[in-house]
Amino acid sequence: MAAEELEKDVLKSECGMDYVPLANMLLIGDFKAADQFTRDALIQIAGEGARKRGYVYFTEVKGLSQQDMATIEKLWLKYSKGKFGFTVQRAIWNQVTVGKDFERFCRKIGWNMMENGIERKLKWFGNSEFTYDLEKAPTGHLPLTSALRGTSLIKNLLTYPLWDTDWNKEEK
């Protein structure tokens, strides 16, 4: 990674996370690894309970470090040229989901597919059916958030309180 690229990114963390690996993954276009790093980072910044169980409860989202969330989001936005990130997903959620229709949201960001005339979610485990290519993936496709325990986690990430502020104003 070019040193000047990292110097432009302020990789702040309240909980001691090292975001250089995420910046590197995104810089070289390894969106699959960056996606996994992001899920792992959410677990780390959610605290000891999330680390012990290996996932984040939706009720923990509001308590996530704003500094860490801003760092993660800035990196995704920068290296995807504004195509991926929680705020990108939030904009789509707010635009297409009259009545907050989760299935409509999933269709818009490419998390669903038709198979033999039946709509289903893309497979994540095993051979992932998600698209990790910046040019081929739909806007908002990444980062992925597990909806195995329902849609509450992603909905809470999309309504994370920081996104209602001018959190990124100084970067514009």
C-alpha positions in Angstrom: 0.0 0.0 0.0 1.3 3.4 -0.8 2.2 5.4 2.3 0.5 8.5 1.1 -2.8 6.6 0.8 -2.7 5.6 4.4 -1.7 9.0 5.5 -4.9 10.4 4.0 -7.0 7.9 6.0 -7.5 8.7 9.6 -7.8 5.2 11.0 -9.1 6.1 14.5 -10.4 3.5 17.0 -11.7 3.9 20.5 -11.2 0.2 21.2 -7.7 -0.3 19.7 -8.7 -1.9 16.4 -6.1 -1.8 13.7 -7.8 -0.7 10.5 -4.7 -0.8 8.3 -5.6 -4.4 7.1 -9.1 -3.2 6.1 -7.6 -0.2 4.2 -5.2 -2.5 2.4 -7.9 -5.1 1.5 -10.2 -2.3 0.1 -7.3 -0.6 -1.7 -6.4 -3.7 -3.6 -10.0 -4.6 -4.3 -10.2 -7.7 -2.0 -13.8 -6.9 -1.1 -14.5 -10.4 0.2 -11.7 -10.2 2.8 -12.7 -6.7 3.6 -16.3 -7.8 4.1 -15.2 -10.5 6.6 -12.9 -8.1 8.3 -15.8 -5.7 8.8 -18.0 -8.4 10.3 -15.2 -9.4 12.7 -14.5 -5.7 13.5 -18.2 -5.2 14.5 -17.9 -8.1 16.9 -14.7 -6.6 18.4 -16.1 -3.1 18.9 -19.4 -4.5 20.2 -17.6 -5.6 23.3 -16.8 -8.7 25.4 -20.3 -10.3 25.1 -20.2 -10.2 21.3 -16.6 -11.5 21.3 -17.5 -14.4 23.5 -20.5 -15.5 21.4 -19.0 -14.6 18.0 -21.7 -12.2 16.8 -23.4 -8.9 17.5 -26.9 -8.6 18.9 -29.0 -6.0 17.3 -29.5 -4.3 20.7 -25.7 -3.7 20.8 -25.6 -1.6 17.6 -26.5 1.7 19.2 -23.6 1.3 21.6 -21.0 0.7 18.9 -18.1 3.2 18.9 -19.0 6.1 16.6 -15.3 6.6 16.0 -14.8 3.0 14.8 -18.0 3.0 12.8 -16.9 6.3 11.1 -13.5 4.8 10.3 -15.0 1.6 8.8 -17.5 3.6 6.8 -15.0 6.1 5.5 -12.8 3.3 4.2 -15.6 1.5 2.5 -16.8 4.7 0.8 -13.4 5.8 -0.2 -12.1 2.5 -1.7 -15.4 1.6 -3.4 -15.8 5.0 -4.9 -19.0 5.5 -2.9 -20.6 2.3 -4.1 -20.4 0.2 -0.9 -21.0 1.0 2.8 -23.7 1.1 5.4 -24.6 4.7 4.5 -25.0 3.6 0.9 -27.3 0.8 2.0 -29.2 3.2 4.3 -29.8 5.6 1.4 -31.2 2.7 -0.6 -33.3 1.5 2.4 -34.8 4.9 2.8 -35.4 5.3 -1.0 -36.9 1.9 -1.9 -38.5 0.6 1.2 -41.8 2.2 1.6 -43.1 0.6 4.7 -39.5 -0.7 5.3 -40.0 -3.7 3.1 -36.8 -5.8 3.7 -37.3 -8.1 0.6 -37.6 -5.1 -1.7 -34.4 -3.7 -0.2 -32.6 -7.1 -0.7 -33.7 -7.2 -4.3 -32.4 -3.7 -4.9 -28.9 -4.4 -3.5 -28.7 -7.9 -5.1 -29.1 -10.1 -2.0 -31.9 -12.1 -3.7 -32.0 -14.2 -6.8 -34.6 -16.1 -8.8 -34.1 -19.9 -9.0 -36.7 -22.0 -10.9 -39.2 -19.3 -10.6 -38.8 -18.9 -6.8 -37.1 -16.0 -5.2 -34.5 -16.8 -2.5 -31.6 -15.2 -0.6 -28.1 -15.7 -2.0 -26.0 -18.3 -0.3 -23.3 -17.0 1.9 -21.7 -20.1 3.3 -19.8 -22.6 1.2 -19.5 -21.2 -2.3 -20.8 -17.7 -1.7 -23.1 -16.3 -4.4 -22.4 -12.7 -3.5 -20.5 -10.4 -5.8 -17.2 -9.1 -4.5 -16.3 -7.2 -7.7 -16.7 -3.5 -7.6 -17.7 -3.2 -11.3 -20.2 -6.1 -11.2 -21.8 -5.8 -7.8 -25.0 -3.7 -7.4 -24.7 -0.4 -5.5 -25.0 -1.2 -1.8 -24.2 -4.9 -2.2 -21.5 -4.7 0.5 -20.7 -5.0 3.3 -22.9 -8.0 4.1 -24.6 -8.4 7.4 -25.9 -11.8 8.6 -29.6 -11.9 8.6 -29.6 -15.5 9.9 -31.0 -14.3 13.2 -33.6 -12.1 11.4 -33.2 -8.7 9.9 -32.9 -6.8 13.2 -29.1 -6.4 13.0 -29.0 -4.9 9.5 -32.0 -2.7 10.2 -30.2 -1.3 13.3 -27.0 -0.8 11.4 -28.9 1.1 8.7 -30.5 3.3 11.4 -27.3 3.7 13.4 -27.5 7.2 15.1 -24.2 8.5 13.6 -25.6 8.3 10.1 -28.1 11.1 11.1 -25.3 13.5 11.8 -22.7 15.4 9.7 -20.2 12.6 10.7 -18.4 12.9 7.3 -18.7 16.6 6.7 -15.0 17.4 7.1 -14.2 14.9 4.3 -16.5 16.4 1.7 
